[in-house]
Amino acid sequence: MSDYPDDLRYTSEHEWVRLDGTVARVGITGYAQEALGDIVFVSLPEVGATLSAGAVCGEVESTKSVSDLYAPVAGPVQARNDALDANPELVNSDPYGEGWMFEVTVDPESVGELMTAEQYEAQLG
């Protein structure tokens, strides 16, 4: 079994996308949260902001470093996981569940351009 859920799509910057109709839920991968270490702060895009695919849209701060968060797809932000304000460690404990970051309204075809779990795992080397 892969460490990367097959129902998600991935970017080379270690974000994942779970598509539900026209809503893309976004987070960072298990690989990314392990590399960062203990996450202490997450800066997320504002609801209503329009993101461009590949553009920086936030930050993830750990005890080791600060990393940019990239938008894997383009579209308006419709929700953000405000639970991360008080509990940023959710990204470490449950990166594909409670540690999600934000949701974007998207053209579903744009998500198909992202990597599959197999492709993502292969590029990690």
OpenMM code with the backbone's topology and positions (N, CA, C; nanometers):
from openmm import Vec3, app, unit

residues = "MET SER ASP TYR PRO ASP ASP LEU ARG TYR THR SER GLU HIS GLU TRP VAL ARG LEU ASP GLY THR VAL ALA ARG VAL GLY ILE THR GLY TYR ALA GLN GLU ALA LEU GLY ASP ILE VAL PHE VAL SER LEU PRO GLU VAL GLY ALA THR LEU SER ALA GLY ALA VAL CYS GLY GLU VAL GLU SER THR LYS SER VAL SER ASP LEU TYR ALA PRO VAL ALA GLY PRO VAL GLN ALA ARG ASN ASP ALA LEU ASP ALA ASN PRO GLU LEU VAL ASN SER ASP PRO TYR GLY GLU GLY TRP MET PHE GLU VAL THR VAL ASP PRO GLU SER VAL GLY GLU LEU MET THR ALA GLU GLN TYR GLU ALA GLN LEU GLY".split()
positions = [
    Vec3(0.0839, -0.1197, 0.0000),
    Vec3(0.0000, 0.0000, 0.0000),
    Vec3(0.0881, 0.1257, 0.0000),
    Vec3(0.0489, 0.2192, -0.0817),
    Vec3(0.1213, 0.3455, -0.0947),
    Vec3(0.0927, 0.4354, 0.0257),
    Vec3(0.1883, 0.5229, 0.0548),
    Vec3(0.1670, 0.6242, 0.1587),
    Vec3(0.0834, 0.7407, 0.1054),
    Vec3(0.0519, 0.7375, -0.0241),
    Vec3(-0.0159, 0.8477, -0.0900),
    Vec3(-0.1494, 0.7984, -0.1455),
    Vec3(-0.2618, 0.8469, -0.0910),
    Vec3(-0.3934, 0.7991, -0.1344),
    Vec3(-0.4133, 0.8095, -0.2854),
    Vec3(-0.4664, 0.7015, -0.3445),
    Vec3(-0.4868, 0.6946, -0.4892),
    Vec3(-0.5976, 0.7869, -0.5390),
    Vec3(-0.6881, 0.8297, -0.4492),
    Vec3(-0.7988, 0.9140, -0.4945),
    Vec3(-0.7613, 1.0622, -0.4998),
    Vec3(-0.6357, 1.0937, -0.4719),
    Vec3(-0.5896, 1.2322, -0.4744),
    Vec3(-0.5017, 1.2560, -0.5968),
    Vec3(-0.4831, 1.3833, -0.6300),
    Vec3(-0.3851, 1.4251, -0.7306),
    Vec3(-0.2793, 1.5077, -0.6580),
    Vec3(-0.1590, 1.5145, -0.7162),
    Vec3(-0.0442, 1.5721, -0.6463),
    Vec3(0.0336, 1.6695, -0.7346),
    Vec3(0.1091, 1.7603, -0.6682),
    Vec3(0.1990, 1.8520, -0.7386),
    Vec3(0.3427, 1.8194, -0.6998),
    Vec3(0.4363, 1.8673, -0.7794),
    Vec3(0.5777, 1.8468, -0.7473),
    Vec3(0.6188, 1.9287, -0.6250),
    Vec3(0.5352, 2.0260, -0.5842),
    Vec3(0.5625, 2.1059, -0.4634),
    Vec3(0.5016, 2.0421, -0.3388),
    Vec3(0.4489, 1.9197, -0.3536),
    Vec3(0.4007, 1.8383, -0.2403),
    Vec3(0.2645, 1.8808, -0.1854),
    Vec3(0.1805, 1.9397, -0.2715),
    Vec3(0.0412, 1.9612, -0.2344),
    Vec3(-0.0422, 1.8465, -0.2904),
    Vec3(-0.1544, 1.8186, -0.2230),
    Vec3(-0.2500, 1.7217, -0.2759),
    Vec3(-0.3828, 1.7901, -0.3000),
    Vec3(-0.4628, 1.7301, -0.3890),
    Vec3(-0.5953, 1.7817, -0.4226),
    Vec3(-0.6940, 1.6654, -0.4200),
    Vec3(-0.8047, 1.6837, -0.3495),
    Vec3(-0.9158, 1.5872, -0.3516),
    Vec3(-1.0332, 1.6580, -0.4177),
    Vec3(-1.0762, 1.6073, -0.5330),
    Vec3(-1.1835, 1.6699, -0.6091),
    Vec3(-1.3182, 1.6118, -0.5693),
    Vec3(-1.4155, 1.7004, -0.5434),
    Vec3(-1.5532, 1.6607, -0.5155),
    Vec3(-1.6417, 1.7514, -0.6005),
    Vec3(-1.6795, 1.7059, -0.7182),
    Vec3(-1.7538, 1.7899, -0.8119),
    Vec3(-1.6642, 1.9003, -0.8636),
    Vec3(-1.6978, 2.0251, -0.8302),
    Vec3(-1.6147, 2.1383, -0.8726),
    Vec3(-1.5363, 2.1973, -0.7556),
    Vec3(-1.5324, 2.1247, -0.6434),
    Vec3(-1.4603, 2.1725, -0.5256),
    Vec3(-1.3336, 2.0898, -0.5070),
    Vec3(-1.2205, 2.1600, -0.5011),
    Vec3(-1.0920, 2.0947, -0.4786),
    Vec3(-1.0444, 2.1262, -0.3380),
    Vec3(-1.0330, 2.0229, -0.2538),
    Vec3(-0.9772, 2.0394, -0.1192),
    Vec3(-0.8269, 2.0201, -0.1303),
    Vec3(-0.7507, 2.1067, -0.0651),
    Vec3(-0.6047, 2.1094, -0.0804),
    Vec3(-0.5363, 2.0927, 0.0544),
    Vec3(-0.4239, 2.0216, 0.0535),
    Vec3(-0.3394, 2.0085, 0.1714),
    Vec3(-0.1975, 1.9769, 0.1276),
    Vec3(-0.1107, 1.9480, 0.2230),
    Vec3(0.0254, 1.9059, 0.1876),
    Vec3(0.0398, 1.7573, 0.2173),
    Vec3(0.1305, 1.6955, 0.1452),
    Vec3(0.1453, 1.5503, 0.1533),
    Vec3(0.2154, 1.5059, 0.2818),
    Vec3(0.2033, 1.3780, 0.3110),
    Vec3(0.2739, 1.3188, 0.4233),
    Vec3(0.4238, 1.3404, 0.4113),
    Vec3(0.4746, 1.3313, 0.2888),
    Vec3(0.6168, 1.3547, 0.2644),
    Vec3(0.6564, 1.4964, 0.3069),
    Vec3(0.5747, 1.5941, 0.2681),
    Vec3(0.6052, 1.7340, 0.2995),
    Vec3(0.6021, 1.7595, 0.4496),
    Vec3(0.4983, 1.7088, 0.5185),
    Vec3(0.4895, 1.7362, 0.6620),
    Vec3(0.6015, 1.6665, 0.7377),
    Vec3(0.6465, 1.5480, 0.6906),
    Vec3(0.7600, 1.4809, 0.7548),
    Vec3(0.8883, 1.5601, 0.7353),
    Vec3(0.9075, 1.6123, 0.6133),
    Vec3(1.0285, 1.6904, 0.5834),
    Vec3(1.0314, 1.8196, 0.6649),
    Vec3(0.9143, 1.8802, 0.6870),
    Vec3(0.9075, 2.0052, 0.7631),
    Vec3(0.9293, 1.9828, 0.9123),
    Vec3(0.8829, 1.8708, 0.9633),
    Vec3(0.8888, 1.8483, 1.1076),
    Vec3(0.7642, 1.9046, 1.1736),
    Vec3(0.7744, 1.9390, 1.3016),
    Vec3(0.6585, 1.9841, 1.3782),
    Vec3(0.6077, 2.1190, 1.3282),
    Vec3(0.4864, 2.1194, 1.2753),
    Vec3(0.4282, 2.2418, 1.2205),
    Vec3(0.3686, 2.3244, 1.3338),
    Vec3(0.4082, 2.4537, 1.3372),
    Vec3(0.3665, 2.5412, 1.4471),
    Vec3(0.2753, 2.6553, 1.4017),
    Vec3(0.2678, 2.6809, 1.2704),
    Vec3(0.1839, 2.7893, 1.2197),
    Vec3(0.1548, 2.7660, 1.0729),
    Vec3(0.0307, 2.7955, 1.0313),
    Vec3(-0.0088, 2.7839, 0.8917),
    Vec3(-0.0767, 2.9134, 0.8501),
    Vec3(-0.0307, 2.9738, 0.7412),
    Vec3(-0.0920, 3.0934, 0.6846),
    Vec3(-0.1650, 3.0503, 0.5579),
    Vec3(-0.2972, 3.0717, 0.5550),
    Vec3(-0.3793, 3.0246, 0.4436),
    Vec3(-0.4376, 3.1416, 0.3653),
    Vec3(-0.4744, 3.1178, 0.2380),
    Vec3(-0.5382, 3.2246, 0.1601),
    Vec3(-0.6764, 3.2582, 0.2178),
    Vec3(-0.7189, 3.3806, 0.1953),
    Vec3(-0.8491, 3.4262, 0.2443),
    Vec3(-0.9617, 3.3719, 0.1575),
    Vec3(-1.0768, 3.3446, 0.2190),
    Vec3(-1.1954, 3.3058, 0.1434),
    Vec3(-1.2300, 3.4209, 0.0489),
    Vec3(-1.2566, 3.3869, -0.0765),
    Vec3(-1.2875, 3.4886, -0.1765),
    Vec3(-1.1691, 3.5265, -0.2628),
    Vec3(-1.0464, 3.4982, -0.2150),
    Vec3(-0.9274, 3.5266, -0.2957),
    Vec3(-0.9274, 3.4347, -0.4180),
    Vec3(-0.8833, 3.4868, -0.5326),
    Vec3(-0.8723, 3.4043, -0.6526),
    Vec3(-0.7268, 3.3636, -0.6691),
    Vec3(-0.7043, 3.2328, -0.6742),
    Vec3(-0.5689, 3.1788, -0.6835),
    Vec3(-0.5326, 3.1455, -0.8278),
    Vec3(-0.4049, 3.1588, -0.8580),
    Vec3(-0.3508, 3.1146, -0.9862),
    Vec3(-0.2718, 2.9871, -0.9616),
    Vec3(-0.2902, 2.8895, -1.0488),
    Vec3(-0.2189, 2.7623, -1.0328),
    Vec3(-0.0686, 2.7868, -1.0306),
    Vec3(-0.0010, 2.7300, -0.9317),
    Vec3(0.1434, 2.7430, -0.9195),
    Vec3(0.1898, 2.8636, -0.8407),
    Vec3(0.0981, 2.9537, -0.8060),
    Vec3(0.1350, 3.0748, -0.7328),
    Vec3(0.1397, 3.0477, -0.5828),
    Vec3(0.2251, 3.1212, -0.5129),
    Vec3(0.2328, 3.1111, -0.3675),
    Vec3(0.1024, 3.1656, -0.3094),
    Vec3(0.0409, 3.0903, -0.2166),
    Vec3(-0.0868, 3.1361, -0.1596),
    Vec3(-0.0876, 3.1278, -0.0072),
    Vec3(0.0257, 3.0916, 0.0528),
    Vec3(0.0334, 3.0843, 0.1977),
    Vec3(0.1686, 3.0331, 0.2417),
    Vec3(0.1793, 3.0033, 0.3713),
    Vec3(0.3048, 2.9529, 0.4284),
    Vec3(0.2764, 2.8464, 0.5321),
    Vec3(0.3713, 2.7565, 0.5444),
    Vec3(0.3672, 2.6556, 0.6498),
    Vec3(0.4968, 2.6715, 0.7289),
    Vec3(0.4828, 2.6995, 0.8584),
    Vec3(0.5993, 2.7232, 0.9429),
    Vec3(0.6156, 2.6057, 1.0391),
    Vec3(0.7383, 2.5539, 1.0433),
    Vec3(0.7673, 2.4447, 1.1361),
    Vec3(0.8778, 2.4886, 1.2303),
    Vec3(0.9135, 2.3991, 1.3207),
    Vec3(1.0221, 2.4312, 1.4130),
    Vec3(1.1546, 2.4407, 1.3374),
    Vec3(1.1605, 2.3867, 1.2148),
    Vec3(1.2834, 2.3881, 1.1349),
    Vec3(1.2909, 2.5028, 1.0355),
    Vec3(1.1760, 2.5357, 0.9706),
    Vec3(1.1810, 2.6312, 0.8598),
    Vec3(1.0426, 2.6846, 0.8270),
    Vec3(1.0403, 2.7781, 0.7308),
    Vec3(0.9152, 2.8282, 0.6749),
    Vec3(0.9146, 2.7900, 0.5280),
    Vec3(0.8045, 2.7290, 0.4825),
    Vec3(0.7920, 2.6892, 0.3431),
    Vec3(0.6703, 2.7550, 0.2811),
    Vec3(0.6831, 2.7902, 0.1533),
    Vec3(0.5694, 2.8460, 0.0815),
    Vec3(0.4675, 2.7373, 0.0536),
    Vec3(0.3419, 2.7775, 0.0497),
    Vec3(0.2314, 2.6913, 0.0111),
    Vec3(0.1884, 2.7387, -0.1274),
    Vec3(0.1806, 2.6452, -0.2229),
    Vec3(0.1463, 2.6795, -0.3608),
    Vec3(0.0044, 2.6340, -0.3934),
    Vec3(-0.0636, 2.7107, -0.4773),
    Vec3(-0.1971, 2.6724, -0.5239),
    Vec3(-0.1808, 2.5676, -0.6338),
    Vec3(-0.2312, 2.4469, -0.6138),
    Vec3(-0.2169, 2.3447, -0.7169),
    Vec3(-0.3092, 2.3671, -0.8362),
    Vec3(-0.4176, 2.4429, -0.8145),
    Vec3(-0.5163, 2.4713, -0.9185),
    Vec3(-0.5604, 2.6167, -0.9073),
    Vec3(-0.6175, 2.6679, -1.0165),
    Vec3(-0.6664, 2.8055, -1.0178),
    Vec3(-0.8133, 2.8097, -0.9789),
    Vec3(-0.8534, 2.9174, -0.9133),
    Vec3(-0.9938, 2.9371, -0.8805),
    Vec3(-1.0104, 3.0165, -0.7531),
    Vec3(-1.1349, 3.0511, -0.7208),
    Vec3(-1.1627, 3.1266, -0.5985),
    Vec3(-1.1639, 3.0344, -0.4754),
    Vec3(-1.1075, 3.0844, -0.3660),
    Vec3(-1.1073, 3.0097, -0.2393),
    Vec3(-1.2487, 3.0158, -0.1818),
    Vec3(-1.3055, 2.8999, -0.1511),
    Vec3(-1.4419, 2.8990, -0.0952),
    Vec3(-1.4428, 2.8611, 0.0514),
    Vec3(-1.3346, 2.8020, 0.1018),
    Vec3(-1.3284, 2.7664, 0.2443),
    Vec3(-1.1828, 2.7524, 0.2849),
    Vec3(-1.1599, 2.7693, 0.4148),
    Vec3(-1.0268, 2.7444, 0.4706),
    Vec3(-1.0449, 2.6711, 0.6020),
    Vec3(-0.9455, 2.5943, 0.6382),
    Vec3(-0.9545, 2.5131, 0.7593),
    Vec3(-0.9076, 2.5966, 0.8787),
    Vec3(-1.0024, 2.6686, 0.9383),
    Vec3(-0.9688, 2.7570, 1.0497),
    Vec3(-0.9249, 2.6803, 1.1745),
    Vec3(-0.9508, 2.5504, 1.1800),
    Vec3(-0.9046, 2.4693, 1.2928),
    Vec3(-0.7522, 2.4706, 1.3018),
    Vec3(-0.6850, 2.4968, 1.1888),
    Vec3(-0.5385, 2.4981, 1.1891),
    Vec3(-0.4823, 2.6198, 1.2624),
    Vec3(-0.5638, 2.7246, 1.2808),
    Vec3(-0.5163, 2.8417, 1.3561),
    Vec3(-0.4779, 2.8010, 1.4978),
    Vec3(-0.5621, 2.7213, 1.5607),
    Vec3(-0.5370, 2.6780, 1.6982),
    Vec3(-0.4600, 2.5464, 1.7051),
    Vec3(-0.4699, 2.4652, 1.6003),
    Vec3(-0.4096, 2.3313, 1.6017),
    Vec3(-0.3328, 2.3017, 1.4732),
    Vec3(-0.2252, 2.3765, 1.4451),
    Vec3(-0.1510, 2.3519, 1.3213),
    Vec3(-0.0916, 2.2110, 1.3142),
    Vec3(-0.0772, 2.1462, 1.4306),
    Vec3(-0.0198, 2.0107, 1.4327),
    Vec3(-0.1106, 1.9083, 1.3655),
    Vec3(-0.2362, 1.9445, 1.3344),
    Vec3(-0.3239, 1.8544, 1.2600),
    Vec3(-0.2630, 1.8190, 1.1241),
    Vec3(-0.1839, 1.9102, 1.0680),
    Vec3(-0.1181, 1.8824, 0.9403),
    Vec3(-0.0213, 1.7652, 0.9566),
    Vec3(0.0451, 1.7564, 1.0716),
    Vec3(0.1366, 1.6449, 1.0980),
    Vec3(0.0609, 1.5160, 1.1275),
    Vec3(-0.0437, 1.5253, 1.2106),
    Vec3(-0.1104, 1.4036, 1.2575),
    Vec3(-0.2068, 1.3449, 1.1555),
    Vec3(-0.2640, 1.4283, 1.0665),
    Vec3(-0.3640, 1.3796, 0.9718),
    Vec3(-0.3595, 1.4633, 0.8436),
    Vec3(-0.2492, 1.4549, 0.7669),
    Vec3(-0.2317, 1.5445, 0.6521),
    Vec3(-0.3391, 1.5296, 0.5441),
    Vec3(-0.4013, 1.4115, 0.5326),
    Vec3(-0.5015, 1.3902, 0.4277),
    Vec3(-0.6446, 1.4003, 0.4800),
    Vec3(-0.6612, 1.4296, 0.6086),
    Vec3(-0.7941, 1.4391, 0.6686),
    Vec3(-0.8129, 1.5727, 0.7360),
    Vec3(-0.8066, 1.5722, 0.8712),
    Vec3(-0.8299, 1.6938, 0.9493),
    Vec3(-0.7259, 1.8027, 0.9227),
    Vec3(-0.6133, 1.7681, 0.8630),
    Vec3(-0.5087, 1.8661, 0.8345),
    Vec3(-0.5204, 1.9326, 0.6984),
    Vec3(-0.6366, 1.9181, 0.6311),
    Vec3(-0.6563, 1.9875, 0.5031),
    Vec3(-0.6402, 2.1375, 0.5234),
    Vec3(-0.6134, 2.2125, 0.4159),
    Vec3(-0.5837, 2.3552, 0.4300),
    Vec3(-0.6907, 2.4485, 0.3755),
    Vec3(-0.7292, 2.4307, 0.2498),
    Vec3(-0.8312, 2.5189, 0.1914),
    Vec3(-0.9017, 2.4490, 0.0766),
    Vec3(-1.0143, 2.5074, 0.0352),
    Vec3(-1.0922, 2.4544, -0.0766),
    Vec3(-1.1086, 2.5629, -0.1821),
    Vec3(-1.0995, 2.5192, -0.3081),
    Vec3(-1.1073, 2.6091, -0.4226),
    Vec3(-1.2143, 2.5566, -0.5177),
    Vec3(-1.2934, 2.6465, -0.5766),
    Vec3(-1.3855, 2.6081, -0.6821),
    Vec3(-1.3056, 2.6030, -0.8123),
    Vec3(-1.3111, 2.4882, -0.8812),
    Vec3(-1.2232, 2.4670, -0.9970),
    Vec3(-1.2994, 2.4110, -1.1169),
    Vec3(-1.2316, 2.4158, -1.2304),
    Vec3(-1.2709, 2.3390, -1.3478),
    Vec3(-1.2148, 2.1989, -1.3225),
    Vec3(-1.2996, 2.0977, -1.3082),
    Vec3(-1.2515, 1.9634, -1.2739),
    Vec3(-1.1428, 1.9104, -1.3680),
    Vec3(-1.1433, 1.9540, -1.4937),
    Vec3(-1.0417, 1.9057, -1.5876),
    Vec3(-0.9019, 1.9514, -1.5473),
    Vec3(-0.8912, 2.0659, -1.4798),
    Vec3(-0.7588, 2.1166, -1.4402),
    Vec3(-0.6925, 2.0242, -1.3393),
    Vec3(-0.7735, 1.9547, -1.2590),
    Vec3(-0.7185, 1.8630, -1.1592),
    Vec3(-0.6573, 1.7410, -1.2272),
    Vec3(-0.7144, 1.7007, -1.3394),
    Vec3(-0.6625, 1.5870, -1.4144),
    Vec3(-0.5216, 1.6064, -1.4666),
    Vec3(-0.4774, 1.7319, -1.4735),
    Vec3(-0.3413, 1.7616, -1.5213),
    Vec3(-0.2360, 1.7370, -1.4129),
    Vec3(-0.2793, 1.7208, -1.2889),
    Vec3(-0.1859, 1.6969, -1.1788),
    Vec3(-0.1431, 1.5498, -1.1764),
    Vec3(-0.0418, 1.5177, -1.0968),
    Vec3(0.0130, 1.3825, -1.0911),
    Vec3(-0.0771, 1.2857, -1.0148),
    Vec3(-0.0741, 1.1606, -1.0579),
    Vec3(-0.1382, 1.0539, -0.9821),
    Vec3(-0.0474, 1.0192, -0.8642),
    Vec3(-0.0979, 0.9391, -0.7715),
    Vec3(-0.0170, 0.8961, -0.6571),
    Vec3(0.1085, 0.8240, -0.7050),
    Vec3(0.0930, 0.7385, -0.8058),
    Vec3(0.2068, 0.6626, -0.8594),
    Vec3(0.3125, 0.7560, -0.9197),
    Vec3(0.2675, 0.8555, -0.9964),
    Vec3(0.3607, 0.9518, -1.0562),
    Vec3(0.4308, 1.0347, -0.9496),
    Vec3(0.3550, 1.0765, -0.8479),
    Vec3(0.4128, 1.1569, -0.7397),
    Vec3(0.5196, 1.0770, -0.6658),
    Vec3(0.4863, 0.9529, -0.6312),
    Vec3(0.5803, 0.8689, -0.5581),
    Vec3(0.7069, 0.8450, -0.6400),
    Vec3(0.6909, 0.8257, -0.7713),
    Vec3(0.8059, 0.8027, -0.8600),
    Vec3(0.8976, 0.9241, -0.8645),
    Vec3(0.8406, 1.0440, -0.8647),
    Vec3(0.9255, 1.1648, -0.8729),
    Vec3(0.9953, 1.1949, -0.7419),
    Vec3(0.9500, 1.1343, -0.6325),
    Vec3(1.0212, 1.1524, -0.5055),
    Vec3(1.1541, 1.0783, -0.5072),
    Vec3(1.1619, 0.9771, -0.5932),
    Vec3(1.2863, 0.9013, -0.6114),
    Vec3(1.3104, 0.8093, -0.4966),
] * unit.nanometer
topology = app.Topology()
chain = topology.addChain("A")
for resn in residues:
    res = topology.addResidue(resn, chain)
    for name in ("N", "CA", "C"):
        topology.addAtom(name, app.Element.getBySymbol(name[0]), res)
